[in-house]
Amino acid sequence: MTSAENSTPLLEVNDVSKYFGNVIALNGVSMSVHAGEVMCLLGDNGAGKSTLIKIFSGVHQPTSGTFLVDGNEVRFASPRDALAAGIATVYQD
């Protein structure tokens, strides 16, 4: 086991779902990202990639599930909250 596997993840989501009215954008997503790890978020159009990134960056809040930063549960009210926690998002055009 590497030290990254033994450490607390920098970002972690557990059973996160996001609904927009009757539309299910995310359903039960769980993942973690450790320090020094390179992660690719890949999926078809409409798979929820942007929605998950927007939860990480404070644009959206999850409907259910938990979001942890450095092992502490967070619920960002805005992108400013995410930035204060060290999370910055660079969007492609």
C-alpha positions in Angstrom: 0.0 0.0 0.0 1.3 3.4 -0.9 1.3 6.4 1.4 -1.5 8.0 -0.7 -3.7 4.9 0.0 -3.1 5.3 3.7 -3.8 9.0 3.9 -7.0 10.9 4.2 -8.3 11.8 0.7 -8.1 15.5 -0.3 -11.6 15.2 -1.8 -14.2 12.6 -1.2 -17.8 12.1 -2.2 -20.0 9.3 -0.8 -23.3 8.4 -2.4 -23.8 11.9 -3.8 -26.9 12.6 -5.8 -28.1 15.8 -7.4 -31.6 16.4 -8.7 -32.9 19.4 -10.7 -36.6 19.0 -10.3 -37.5 15.6 -11.7 -34.1 15.3 -13.6 -31.5 13.1 -11.9 -28.2 14.6 -12.8 -26.1 12.4 -10.4 -27.2 9.3 -8.6 -25.1 7.7 -5.9 -21.7 8.9 -7.0 -18.7 7.9 -4.7 -15.1 8.7 -5.4 -12.0 10.0 -3.6 -8.8 11.9 -4.7 -5.6 11.6 -2.7 -2.6 14.0 -2.7 -0.3 13.3 -5.6 -3.0 11.4 -7.6 -3.9 12.3 -11.1 -7.6 11.7 -11.8 -9.6 11.8 -15.0 -13.3 12.4 -14.9 -14.7 10.8 -18.1 -18.2 10.1 -19.4 -20.7 10.6 -22.1 -22.6 13.8 -22.7 -25.2 14.2 -19.9 -23.4 11.8 -17.6 -23.0 14.4 -14.8 -19.3 15.3 -15.1 -20.0 19.1 -15.0 -22.5 18.7 -12.2 -20.0 16.9 -10.0 -17.3 19.5 -10.8 -19.9 22.2 -9.9 -20.5 20.5 -6.5 -16.7 20.4 -5.9 -16.5 24.1 -6.8 -19.5 25.3 -4.8 -21.8 26.2 -7.7 -24.2 23.5 -6.8 -24.9 21.7 -3.5 -25.6 17.9 -3.5 -29.3 16.9 -3.0 -28.0 14.0 -0.9 -24.8 12.3 0.1 -21.6 13.6 1.7 -18.7 15.7 0.4 -15.5 15.8 2.4 -12.4 18.0 2.0 -9.4 16.7 4.0 -11.7 14.4 5.9 -14.1 17.1 7.0 -17.6 17.2 5.7 -18.4 20.4 3.9 -21.3 22.0 2.2 -20.2 25.0 0.1 -22.7 27.8 -0.3 -20.8 29.5 -3.1 -17.6 29.2 -5.2 -16.0 31.6 -2.7 -16.4 28.9 0.0 -14.7 26.3 -2.3 -11.9 28.7 -3.1 -11.4 29.4 0.6 -11.0 25.6 1.1 -8.4 25.5 -1.7 -10.6 24.3 -4.5 -10.3 26.3 -7.8 -11.9 25.3 -11.1 -10.6 26.2 -14.5 -13.3 25.8 -17.2 -12.5 25.1 -20.8 -14.2 27.1 -23.5 
